[in-house]
Amino acid sequence: MRQYPNFSQRQKRHRPFYFIIRILILIFIIAISIAGIQAYRFYHASKILAEGTIIAGIPVGGLYKKEAEQQLQEHYLRPIELHYREVNITLEPETIDFQLDTKSMITEASNSESLNEVMNTYREFVLNQKPTGEKISLKASYSKSKLYYFLTNEISVRYDIIPLPVRPEVSTNRFLPSKQGSRLDVDQSISVIDRALHSLNDRSVELPYIILEPTRVGMEDLEQMLKQSIINSGFDGLIAVYILDLETGQDLYFVYRLGEDLPKTPDVAFTASSLIKIPIMVSAFKKISSVPEANEIKKIDALITIPGNLHLDDVMLNLIDRWSPTKIVTDDMLALGLENTFIAGYFKPDSVLIELINTPANQRNDVSTNPDLYNQTSPTNIGKLLQDIYVCSQYGEGDLIETFGGEITRDECRMMIKYLEKIKIKALLEAGLPENTPLARMYGWEAVDGIIFTLGDAGIVRSPGGDYVVATFIYHPVQVIWDVVNDLVSELSGTTYNYFKVQ
């Protein structure tokens, strides 16, 4: 009969096996515990961003993800300060639906976008390999349509400045200066705000804008003020005023009598009196050489500066022509398109009328100033001639250069201006200007037995706001009262200067 070992014997035989099993179970339990602890530590560590991590320019290494998210929001959800000229405006990011994609940025920073990356990160953690920090750029979005609406309706509509042209100052003969305006450059503003929204520190923006220059309006306001001055003066004769803006070419011309506008086409003929010296001077410079001799300069100086007209015959005969200087002057004016300006006889008393000259101006039968048959001009003719001299002197071009070729030069035109600037009389146009205002002018009047019937003053005025030509002619069939018209012309001159000064 086979004998089996008893229990104690079997127990002794299997004791090493059970010991090994227990050891293995213990090791397994320890391994599981360690793995659990590591997993817990990894889970805890996964909520902390690696040292050196920078998201959107903010160092967030060592911070919990929630803390990093809070840091991002604190910096990038701050208001944007907008400065538009003198106005400060606050733009809250939420107004334009600005949103941070924190989840995407933090996920990218923690390398946990895929299972493979998670396993690699866990492996590095188990092996005690410290992860390297990432540099993550800002990820954000906003509504450009809402930003556009904000800029146009909250800023541009409210704070754009409308440019203002020159306008009359109430109850004075002055004008308020023009003012620049501005318009928000919306497209450029969107660009600079976009940069501020994506900037960590620069949250202040100077909004770009476009300067709007005021338009130069017509001279209607000036005309009304001039006419009101005429009415207020009580002058009951005829007055013609011509003004030309030498910068723009815009002009103003009216013929006025007893509060009524008279037709200004064709022009009105006036006795030229001493204003005829300007056409004579032009013809004289046309005839002499481009470098005048001393005696020629002396005669031209005498032509302009000596009062009266009795010396004009000698000047014309010596500088222009010995036989028909009056015709040459008249033909020169015609060549320039000044058909209402002529000399038909000499200035010496009892000189015969060489020819009877008809012009569009002196053939009018609705308006007459009883002009001298020997010499005539019109407001627009003398104004246009002054313009020709000015353009020639300033730019070396214009009708004088084109019509007479090399016979008149820029230097000669500059000399003409200097001669006309010598005429000083603290009355009429000059009296209405600030002291020392450059004025190149000629004035004159027609008197019979000491009674003045016609008076004219025309010149080039230089003002801070632009240069201009002004020509004023006055006629009264009974008598021109000096004090009345002197004050009136002075007032008109001052008002015109005030208008141009503020352009």
C-alpha positions in Angstrom: 0.0 0.0 0.0 1.4 3.4 -1.1 2.0 5.8 1.7 1.5 9.6 1.2 3.3 12.3 3.1 1.3 13.8 5.9 0.1 17.4 6.0 3.0 18.7 7.8 5.3 17.1 5.4 3.5 18.6 2.4 3.5 22.0 4.1 7.2 21.8 4.6 7.6 20.8 1.0 5.5 23.7 -0.5 6.7 26.5 1.9 9.2 28.0 -0.5 6.6 28.2 -3.2 4.1 30.1 -1.1 6.9 32.4 0.1 7.7 33.2 -3.5 4.0 33.8 -4.3 3.7 36.1 -1.3 6.8 38.0 -2.3 5.5 38.4 -5.9 2.2 39.6 -4.6 3.9 42.0 -2.3 6.1 43.3 -5.2 3.0 43.6 -7.4 1.2 45.5 -4.7 4.2 47.8 -4.2 4.5 48.3 -8.0 0.8 49.1 -8.2 1.2 51.5 -5.4 4.2 53.2 -6.9 2.5 53.4 -10.3 -0.6 54.9 -8.6 1.5 57.3 -6.7 3.4 58.2 -9.9 0.1 58.5 -11.8 -1.2 60.8 -9.1 1.9 62.8 -9.1 1.8 62.9 -13.0 -1.8 63.9 -12.9 -1.0 66.7 -10.4 2.1 67.7 -12.4 0.1 67.8 -15.6 -1.9 70.6 -14.2 1.3 72.7 -13.8 3.0 74.2 -16.9 6.7 73.4 -17.4 9.3 75.8 -16.2 10.2 78.3 -19.0 6.8 78.1 -20.6 5.8 81.5 -22.2 2.3 82.0 -23.6 1.6 85.2 -25.6 4.7 86.8 -24.0 3.6 86.0 -20.4 6.0 83.7 -18.4 3.6 81.0 -16.9 6.1 78.2 -16.1 5.4 76.6 -12.8 1.8 77.9 -12.7 -1.3 75.8 -12.7 -3.2 76.0 -16.0 -6.0 77.8 -14.3 -3.6 80.3 -13.0 -2.0 80.7 -16.4 -5.4 81.2 -17.9 -6.2 83.9 -15.4 -2.9 85.6 -16.1 -3.7 85.7 -19.9 -7.1 87.1 -19.3 -5.8 89.8 -16.9 -3.4 91.0 -19.5 -5.3 90.7 -22.7 -8.8 91.6 -21.6 -7.6 95.0 -20.3 -9.2 98.0 -22.1 -7.5 99.7 -25.0 -7.0 103.4 -24.6 -7.7 105.3 -27.8 -6.5 108.9 -28.4 -8.1 110.8 -31.2 -6.6 114.3 -31.3 -7.7 115.8 -28.0 -10.2 113.1 -27.1 -9.6 110.0 -25.0 -11.8 106.9 -25.5 -11.8 103.6 -23.8 -12.4 100.4 -25.9 -13.4 97.4 -23.8 -12.3 94.2 -25.7 -15.7 92.6 -25.0 -17.3 95.4 -27.1 -15.9 93.9 -30.2 -16.2 90.3 -29.0 -12.5 89.9 -28.3 -11.9 86.3 -27.1 -8.8 84.5 -26.0 -8.3 80.9 -27.1 -6.8 79.9 -23.8 -7.7 76.2 -24.1 -5.8 75.9 -27.4 -2.7 77.8 -26.1 -2.5 75.9 -22.8 -3.0 72.6 -24.5 -0.2 73.4 -26.9 2.0 74.5 -24.1 1.4 71.3 -22.1 2.1 68.9 -25.0 -1.1 67.0 -24.4 -2.8 67.2 -27.8 -2.6 63.5 -28.5 -2.3 60.1 -26.7 1.2 59.6 -28.0 2.3 63.0 -26.6 0.7 62.1 -23.3 2.6 58.8 -23.1 5.8 60.5 -24.0 5.3 63.1 -21.3 4.5 60.4 -18.7 7.6 58.5 -19.7 9.7 61.5 -19.2 8.0 62.2 -15.9 8.7 58.6 -14.6 12.3 58.9 -15.7 12.5 62.2 -13.8 13.3 64.1 -17.0 12.1 67.7 -16.7 10.1 68.9 -19.6 11.3 71.9 -21.5 9.0 75.0 -21.5 7.3 76.1 -24.8 6.9 79.6 -26.3 3.4 79.8 -27.5 2.1 82.8 -29.6 -1.2 84.5 -28.8 -4.3 83.0 -30.2 -7.3 85.3 -30.1 -10.2 86.5 -32.3 -12.5 89.5 -32.4 -15.3 90.9 -34.6 -13.9 93.3 -37.2 -17.4 94.3 -38.2 -18.1 95.4 -34.6 -14.8 97.3 -34.5 -15.6 99.0 -37.7 -19.0 100.0 -36.3 -17.4 101.3 -33.1 -14.9 103.4 -35.0 -17.5 104.9 -37.4 -20.4 105.4 -35.1 -18.8 105.9 -31.7 -15.8 107.9 -32.7 -15.9 109.3 -36.3 -19.5 110.5 -36.1 -18.9 112.1 -32.7 -15.4 113.5 -32.9 -14.6 114.2 -36.6 -14.1 118.0 -37.2 -15.8 119.7 -40.1 -13.5 122.1 -41.8 -14.7 125.7 -41.8 -14.1 128.2 -44.6 -13.6 131.9 -44.1 -16.8 133.5 -42.9 -17.9 137.0 -41.8 -17.7 138.1 -38.2 -21.0 139.5 -37.2 -21.3 143.4 -37.0 -17.7 144.0 -38.1 -15.8 144.3 -41.4 -13.6 141.3 -40.4 -13.7 137.7 -41.3 -13.2 134.7 -39.1 -10.3 132.5 -40.2 -10.8 129.2 -41.9 -10.2 126.1 -39.8 -8.8 122.7 -40.7 -10.9 119.6 -40.1 -10.1 116.0 -39.5 -11.6 112.7 -40.4 -10.8 109.4 -38.7 -8.8 107.0 -40.9 -10.9 104.0 -40.1 -8.9 101.4 -42.1 -5.6 102.5 -40.5 -7.3 102.7 -37.1 -8.3 99.0 -37.4 -4.7 98.1 -38.1 -3.3 99.9 -35.1 -6.0 98.7 -32.7 -5.4 95.1 -34.0 -1.8 95.5 -32.9 -2.8 96.8 -29.5 -5.2 93.9 -28.9 -2.4 91.5 -29.6 0.2 93.4 -27.6 1.1 92.5 -24.0 2.1 96.0 -22.8 1.2 98.6 -25.5 -2.5 99.1 -24.8 -2.6 102.8 -25.8 -3.3 103.9 -29.4 -3.0 107.2 -31.3 -5.7 106.9 -33.8 -4.6 108.1 -37.3 -6.7 110.7 -39.0 -6.8 112.6 -42.2 -6.5 116.4 -42.2 -9.3 118.1 -44.1 -8.4 121.5 -45.6 -11.3 124.0 -45.7 -12.5 124.8 -49.2 -12.0 128.3 -50.4 -15.6 129.5 -50.9 -16.6 132.1 -53.3 -16.4 135.8 -52.6 -20.1 136.2 -52.1 -19.8 137.1 -48.4 -17.1 139.6 -49.2 -19.3 141.2 -51.9 -22.2 141.6 -49.6 -20.0 143.2 -46.9 -18.5 145.6 -49.5 -22.0 146.6 -50.7 -23.2 147.1 -47.2 -20.3 149.5 -46.6 -21.2 151.4 -49.7 -24.8 151.8 -48.5 -23.7 152.8 -45.0 -21.4 155.5 -46.4 -24.3 157.3 -48.1 -22.4 157.6 -51.4 -25.0 158.2 -54.1 -22.8 157.9 -57.2 -21.5 154.9 -59.2 -18.8 152.6 -57.9 -17.1 149.7 -59.6 -15.0 147.2 -57.6 -12.8 144.5 -59.1 -10.9 142.0 -56.9 -8.8 139.1 -58.2 -7.3 136.4 -56.0 -3.8 135.9 -57.4 -3.5 132.4 -56.1 -6.7 130.9 -57.3 -7.6 133.2 -60.2 -11.1 133.7 -58.6 -12.4 137.2 -59.1 -15.2 139.5 -57.9 -16.6 142.4 -59.9 -19.6 144.5 -59.4 -20.9 147.9 -60.6 -23.2 149.5 -57.9 -25.3 152.6 -57.8 -27.8 153.6 -55.1 -28.2 150.0 -53.8 -28.7 148.6 -57.3 -26.4 146.2 -59.2 -25.8 147.4 -62.7 -24.8 145.2 -65.6 -21.0 144.5 -65.6 -20.8 143.2 -69.2 -19.5 144.8 -71.2 -17.2 146.6 -68.7 -17.7 150.2 -67.7 -15.4 152.9 -69.2 -13.7 155.3 -66.8 -11.2 158.2 -67.3 -7.9 156.5 -66.7 -6.2 159.7 -65.4 -2.9 158.7 -63.7 -3.7 155.0 -63.8 -2.7 155.2 -67.5 0.9 155.3 -66.3 0.8 151.6 -65.8 0.1 150.8 -69.5 2.7 153.4 -70.5 5.3 151.8 -68.1 4.6 148.3 -69.7 5.1 149.7 -73.2 8.3 151.6 -72.1 9.9 148.4 -70.7 8.9 146.6 -73.9 10.8 149.1 -76.0 14.0 149.6 -73.9 16.7 147.0 -73.5 16.5 144.2 -70.9 19.2 146.1 -69.0 17.9 149.7 -68.9 20.4 152.5 -69.2 20.7 155.1 -66.4 18.7 157.8 -68.3 16.0 155.2 -69.1 15.7 154.3 -65.5 15.5 158.0 -64.6 12.7 158.6 -67.0 10.7 155.5 -65.9 11.1 156.6 -62.3 9.8 160.1 -63.2 6.9 158.5 -65.1 5.7 156.8 -62.0 6.6 159.0 -59.1 6.1 162.5 -60.4 2.5 163.6 -59.6 0.2 164.6 -62.5 0.3 163.7 -66.1 1.9 166.6 -67.9 5.3 164.9 -68.1 3.9 161.8 -69.7 4.3 163.1 -73.2 8.0 163.5 -72.8 8.4 160.0 -71.3 6.4 158.4 -74.1 8.3 160.3 -76.9 11.7 159.4 -75.4 11.2 155.9 -74.3 8.5 154.4 -76.6 8.4 156.2 -80.0 9.2 159.6 -81.4 6.2 159.6 -83.7 3.2 157.6 -82.4 3.8 156.5 -78.8 0.1 156.7 -78.0 -0.8 154.2 -80.7 1.9 151.8 -79.6 0.6 151.9 -76.0 -3.0 151.3 -77.3 -1.8 148.5 -79.6 0.1 146.8 -76.8 -3.0 146.8 -74.6 -5.0 145.3 -77.4 -2.4 142.6 -77.9 -2.9 141.7 -74.2 -6.7 141.6 -74.7 -7.3 144.9 -72.9 -9.6 146.4 -75.5 -11.0 149.1 -73.1 -7.6 150.8 -72.4 -6.2 153.3 -74.7 -4.5 156.7 -75.2 -5.9 158.8 -78.1 -4.0 162.0 -77.6 -1.2 163.7 -75.7 -1.5 165.1 -72.2 -0.3 168.6 -72.9 -3.2 171.1 -72.6 -5.0 171.9 -75.9 -3.5 168.8 -77.5 -5.6 167.6 -80.4 -7.5 164.3 -80.3 -5.5 162.0 -82.6 -8.3 159.6 -83.1 -11.7 158.7 -81.7 -11.5 155.2 -80.2 -14.6 153.2 -79.6 -14.5 150.3 -77.2 -17.1 147.9 -75.9 -17.0 149.8 -72.6 -17.5 153.3 -73.9 -20.2 152.3 -76.3 -22.7 151.3 -73.6 -25.7 153.5 -73.5 -27.1 152.3 -70.2 -24.2 153.4 -68.0 -21.9 156.3 -68.6 -19.2 158.0 -66.5 -18.5 160.6 -69.1 -15.0 159.2 -69.7 -12.2 161.4 -71.2 -11.9 160.8 -74.9 -8.1 161.0 -74.6 -7.4 158.2 -72.2 -9.6 155.5 -70.8 -9.5 152.1 -69.0 -11.9 149.9 -67.1 -11.7 148.1 -63.7 -11.2 144.7 -65.1 -8.6 145.9 -67.7 -6.4 147.6 -65.2 -6.8 144.7 -62.8 -5.9 142.2 -65.5 -2.8 144.2 -66.4 -1.7 144.3 -62.8 -2.2 140.5 -62.7 0.0 140.1 -65.8 2.8 142.1 -64.1 2.5 140.1 -60.9 2.6 136.7 -62.7 5.5 137.8 -64.8 7.5 139.0 -61.8 6.7 135.9 -59.7 7.0 133.1 -62.2 8.6 134.6 -65.3 5.5 133.5 -67.3 2.1 134.8 -68.3 0.6 137.0 -71.0 3.4 139.6 -70.9 6.0 137.0 -71.6 4.0 135.1 -74.1 2.7 138.2 -76.0 5.9 140.2 -76.2 8.4 137.3 -76.2 11.8 138.4 -75.0 10.9 142.1 -75.1 9.7 142.0 -71.5 11.6 139.9 -68.9 10.9 138.7 -65.4 13.5 141.2 -64.0 11.7 144.1 -65.8 8.4 143.0 -64.3 10.0 143.0 -60.9 11.2 146.5 -61.5 7.7 147.5 -62.4 6.5 146.2 -59.1 9.2 148.1 -57.2 8.2 151.4 -59.0 4.6 151.0 -58.2 5.5 150.3 -54.5 7.0 153.8 -54.4 3.6 155.4 -54.6 2.7 156.3 -51.0 -0.3 158.3 -50.0 -2.0 157.5 -46.7 -5.4 157.5 -48.2 -7.7 155.5 -50.3 -6.5 151.8 -50.6 -3.4 152.3 -48.5 -5.4 153.8 -45.6 -7.3 150.6 -45.1 -4.3 148.4 -44.9 -2.1 147.7 -41.8 1.0 149.8 -41.7 3.9 148.5 -43.9 1.6 146.2 -45.9 3.3 145.8 -49.4 1.2 147.7 -51.9 2.1 148.2 -55.6 -0.4 150.7 -56.8 -1.4 153.7 -58.9 -4.2 156.1 -58.1 -5.6 159.2 -59.9 -8.6 161.4 -60.4 -10.1 163.6 -63.0 -11.0 167.1 -61.8 -12.4 170.1 -63.7 -12.0 173.5 -62.0 -11.0 171.7 -58.8 -14.1 169.5 -58.8 -13.5 165.8 -58.9 -15.8 163.7 -60.9 -13.9 160.4 -61.4 -11.5 158.7 -59.0 -9.6 155.4 -59.3 -7.1 153.4 -57.2 -5.8 150.0 -58.2 -3.0 147.9 -56.9 -1.4 144.6 -55.9 -1.7 143.8 -52.2 0.3 141.2 -50.4 -1.4 139.7 -47.4 -0.6 136.8 -45.0 -3.3 134.7 -46.5 -2.5 135.4 -50.2 -1.9 138.2 -52.7 -4.6 139.9 -54.6 -5.4 142.7 -57.0 -8.0 145.3 -56.2 -9.3 148.1 -58.5 -11.8 150.6 -57.3 -13.3 153.3 -59.5 -15.8 156.0 -58.4 -17.9 158.4 -60.5 -20.3 161.1 -59.5 -22.0 163.4 -62.1 -22.0 166.4 -59.7 -19.0 166.0 -57.5 -17.0 163.4 -55.7 -16.6 164.5 -52.1 -13.1 163.6 -51.1 -13.7 162.8 -47.4 -16.7 160.6 -48.2 -15.0 158.5 -50.9 -11.6 158.4 -49.1 -13.3 156.9 -46.1 -15.3 154.5 -48.3 -12.4 153.3 -50.4 -10.4 152.8 -47.2 -13.2 150.8 -45.7 -13.5 148.6 -48.8 -9.8 148.1 -48.8 -9.7 147.1 -45.1 -12.6 144.6 -45.6 -10.9 143.0 -48.6 -7.6 142.7 -46.7 -9.3 141.1 -43.8 -10.9 138.6 -46.1 -7.6 137.5 -47.7 -5.6 137.7 -44.5 -7.5 134.7 -43.0 -7.6 132.5 -46.0 
